[in-house]
């Protein structure tokens, strides 16, 4: 819902739930005193009225920041969500895609199990070494891996034991889809830079998920597609 509300906020998540989205994507970072937050980071400047690195501020300092005014005055007063209360709130409403930034995997794994959400989340980290660490620490939580080719699909399974792959429309092909299906992988198409034209790839190739900033637009597109 990032086209309609400030990213990584309660307001954006509520919109996703209202639209009936299956998953809500959030970025995960950590404060100086070890509290997990929903924020892209690593700096605060882009999406809050703070500055510097999130890891240099305490949770008390982060809790005072405004995470909405940069987007629109009507979102003034939005706070940077703490991950734990966010997960408690969203449980049963939608599942969660956790894009893990500069955070060690263990506290995230512990929190997911403590809340009984091991079947309601999947995770990804841009740093391959941390992906490997996630899988070393836990064999059951679902992991996502980004792919561009059939070779990447093979690596997703053999190296990371991934469960989901993400691909952009320009790299989607029948061969890649077949390779995923043969290995039991779910397919997520990232259409964020290709909307709404990219939505048709999701439907034509029978993808399992779409990564979009316009969940409401995709829902209407899919309904029209199915009715045509």
Secondary structure, DSSP 8 states (H G I E B T S, - for coil): -TTTS-TTSHHHHHHHHHHT-SEEEEEEEE-TTS-EEE---SBSTTTSS--SBGGGS-HHHHTT--SSTTT-GGGTT----BHHHHHHHHTTT-EEEEEE-SS-HHHHHHHHHHTT-TTSEEEEESSHHHHHHHHHH-SSSEEEEE-SSHHHHHHHHHTT--SEEEEEGGG--HHHHHHHHHTT-EEEEE-TTSTTTTHHHHHHTT-SEEE-S-HHHHHHHHHHHHH-
